[in-house]
Amino acid sequence: LLSKSPANRPHSGIEAAQLLHAIWGQVQDMESLLKEAFLDYGGVSWTRDGGRYQIQLEFPDGRGQKVFMETSDHNTAERLLLIYSFCCEAQPEYYENALRLNAEMAHGGLAIRVFEGQDMFCVVDTFPRSSVDALDVRRSVLEVGYRADSVEKLLTGKDVH
């Protein structure tokens, strides 16, 4: 912010505010967000793998779903918190149904991501890392997990992810 070279400073007050907000937003780490989000909440557990968290959801009907949470690789001012869950292999015969389901989602959307070398349907939600809070995390993890499990069940009838 205080660089002598104008090229190294934010170009506007909005950019400066975003940068400061991003720096402050890094204070609460993801482990703390998860602890606060799911304190005394049954059916949710998580493990850390480097910079990514794998959250296991157990649903009342006996089905389960893995949800992943990690920080994007964007620069500090634009960094995102990514919350996503894989549904099933992305096959062309599922594309139309997947797009129709996408229009019904309250949080996030259905996308295709590569997982273990395969194109997979996944439900993805993102938040600015600088402003996400525990309530955002709880709502998103539960919605993403529920939606991903519903898509998996609808398209394949299986409970793999």
N, C-alpha and C positions, 0 to 999 in steps of 0.2 A: 504493500500500500504506500510505502514511503520512499520507493525507489526514485533516484534522481532522474532516471530515464523515463519519459512519459510512456514509452512502449511497454515498460514493465509494470505500469500501474493500471488499475481498472479504468476503463474508458468512461464510466458514468457512475453516478451514485448508486444506481441499481446493481451494477456489477460489484461495486465495493460492498454493498449490503449482502449480496449473495455469497461473496467470499467470506465475510465475517460470520455469516450465519452458518456456512458450511464448516468453518473451523470450530465454532461453538458446538455444532451438532455432533461432532466427533467425540464429545466428552462422554456421552452415555454409550458404552460399548454394547455389542449385540447380546452378549451373555446377560448383561443387566436388563436389557429390553425384554429378553425372553423370560427371565425370572419374574419381572414385574408383570408381564402380560399373562403368565400362566400360574401365578402364585395361587395355590389351593384350587387349581383347575384340573379335574381328573381326566384321564385318557390322553394325556399329552406328555411326551418325553422327548429329549433331544440329546444329540451328541455333536461334538465339534470335530471337524476334519480340516485342519489348517484354518483358512479364513471362511470356510463354509460350515453352516449348521444343517444337520439333518434332523428334522422334527417328525416324530412318529405320532400319528393320530390314530386312536382306536375309537370306532363308532359303535353305538349301542347295538346295531344289527350284526356285530361281529366282524364287519369289514374293517380294513385299515388303509391308511394312505401315508406315504412319505412326502413331506414338504421340505424344500430346501430354501435357505435364506443366506444371502451373501451380499457384499458390497460390490458395486460395479467398478470397472477400471477407468471411469471417466476422471477428468481432473477434479480437484477438490470442490470447486464451486458447483460442479454439475453432477457430483457423485450421487448414485441412486442406491437404495436398498432394494434388492431383487428378491421376491418371494415367488417360488414356482413349484409345480408338482407335475410329474410325468403321468400321462394317462395310458397311452398305448402307441404302438407303431403307427406312424402316419402313412396310411395307405390311401391311394386315390379314391377308392370306393367310399371312404368315410368323409371326404372333403365337404360335400354339400351339407351333411348332417352336422359336421363340426362348425361350419360357418353359421348355420341356423342357431346352434347352441350358443355361439359367441354373442349373439344379439341379446341373449337373456341374462347375461352375467352382470351382477351388481358390482363386483370388484374384479378388476383385471380382464383378461381376455385369453382366448385360445390361440396358441401359436405353435410353430414347429421349431424344435431345438434338437441339436445333435446330442445324443446320450449314448455313451459306449459305442460310438461309431454308427449309430442308427438314427434316422430321422424319426422323431417322436412328437406326438401331440403333447402339449403341456399347457397348463393354465398358469399364466404369469401375471403378477401384479407388481407395480413399482411405486416407490415413494422417494421424494428427495431425502437423502440421508441426513441432511442438516436439520430437518424438521419432523422426522418420524417419531412417534411416541409409542408407548406400550399398548395403548388402546388400538392404534392403527395396526400394530403387529398382530395382536390377538384377532381382531376382526378379519384381517387379510389372510392369516395362516388358516383359520377355520374355514373361511369362504373358499379359498384356493383349494384346500384339501378336500372339502366336501364336493366342490364342482369337479375337480379332477377325478375323484372316485366315481361320481355320477356319470361322467363322460366315459370312463373306462368300462363301467358296468353296462351302459347303453350300447356302446360300440362293440364290445367284445364279450360281455357277460362274465368276465373274469375279475379276480382280485389279486393282481400281481404287484402293483406299485403302491 
